[in-house]
Amino acid sequence: MIGPDVRLHACIKTGAYGCDVLEVAKRLSDLRVDALCCGTFDEAVMVRTALPDMQLIMFAAALPEGIPLYLRHGLTPTIHNLELAKAVSASAEKPTKVHIKVDAGGGRIGFPFPEAKSAIREIAGMKNVLVEAVYMHLPFVDAPGKEFAQQRTTEFCNIVEALRREGLNVPVTQARASNAVMMGLKDNCNAVAISSLLYGKASAPRDLADFSSLRPVLRAVKSRLIQVHPDFPGKTVGITTSGKQGRSARPFSGATGVIPFGWRDGYAQPASAQTAYVLIRGERAPVLAVNSELSVIDLSRLPALQIGEEVTILGTDGKGAITLDDLSIWQGTGQSAVLARMSNRSPKIFIG
Ligand SMILES: *Cc1c(COP(=O)(O)O)cnc(C)c1O
């Protein structure tokens, strides 16, 4: 999909999107990706221990005083201001590769287009600083965004080309990420940095690209009933809270169950006017409350269940399925946010 002779920089940021940073890193290394892009220093150090020879690109997260630590662990810093470049120059004892980030227009980090060319030239002139790559990241999700992204990508390529004509040849250039690949943006760069697609996650609305061949890496999130309550007269569910948005436990009739999976585990209370569901015996059962460590499930439409019954929060069970799309709609947030929340605490089982 990314074309021949294009380097693949595979992202393991955001806690590898609900998966396991180290296991995902090892698998991607086995698959011979060209570099891994890390979100945090601690994760990068962990991966470095397991993969001594892999290039680890640090996405932005550093202050200049953190640079010596990056270099000690053989991490490739992203340079998004001159202070970081000077810190590399001051602490590097030999020529050291850096990747320069250009701000594609998101207003986050990187050199803005008008400054990029002179900044890159200045950094390339610093002692012991080797500009290995120039890159940008342009998140966009819709048709007007695609047009903007293509225009920005072309401008980016023009900056790189202008530098080349002036005698500064940057070996690695990267503008495309998942959406640019899926929506067919054109560039003449020789690398891509991809996260969403690697995890089998649609990165844009389905009508803009065909994501049907992707399979989710996080296959399922499961729990089990640790408590079953039959119906009883005067039954209520939920927690009575006080304060401005105070609410009372509400009357409920029917059986209920409890799973030891709450927002501490990355679950979330459904957005207003949304009902979330889990699967039990292939059937959807509504979620009545999500608390810090526990969630309450409506079992009123299911046969009498015992504790220990399997509950599927994400994934398939018999004919039933709960997809990442479902969870992100119910929780009123993006798919990445749903996955990132769930990368915290639950033990993981690796298959395949
Ligand atoms: C996350 C990220 C990417 C890849 O993201 P996609 O999900 O593929 O869009 C690329 N570059 C940077 C800087 C990123 O933070």
PDBQT file of the ligand as one rigid body, heavy atoms in Angstrom, charges set to zero:
ROOT
HETATM    1  C1  LIG A 401       0.589   9.249  15.407  1.00  0.00    +0.000 C 
HETATM    2  C2  LIG A 401       1.479   9.893  14.454  1.00  0.00    +0.000 A 
HETATM    3  C3  LIG A 401       1.600   9.410  13.150  1.00  0.00    +0.000 A 
HETATM    4  C4  LIG A 401       0.754   8.296  12.574  1.00  0.00    +0.000 C 
HETATM    5  O1  LIG A 401      -0.587   8.501  12.824  1.00  0.00    +0.000 OA
HETATM    6  P1  LIG A 401      -1.755   7.887  11.895  1.00  0.00    +0.000 P 
HETATM    7  O2  LIG A 401      -2.671   7.216  12.847  1.00  0.00    +0.000 OA
HETATM    8  O3  LIG A 401      -1.132   6.949  10.949  1.00  0.00    +0.000 OA
HETATM    9  O4  LIG A 401      -2.356   9.083  11.271  1.00  0.00    +0.000 OA
HETATM   10  C5  LIG A 401       2.522  10.024  12.331  1.00  0.00    +0.000 A 
HETATM   11  N1  LIG A 401       3.265  11.048  12.755  1.00  0.00    +0.000 NA
HETATM   12  C6  LIG A 401       3.164  11.555  13.998  1.00  0.00    +0.000 A 
HETATM   13  C7  LIG A 401       4.011  12.698  14.399  1.00  0.00    +0.000 C 
HETATM   14  C8  LIG A 401       2.265  11.001  14.890  1.00  0.00    +0.000 A 
HETATM   15  O5  LIG A 401       2.160  11.500  16.128  1.00  0.00    +0.000 OA
ENDROOT
TORSDOF 0
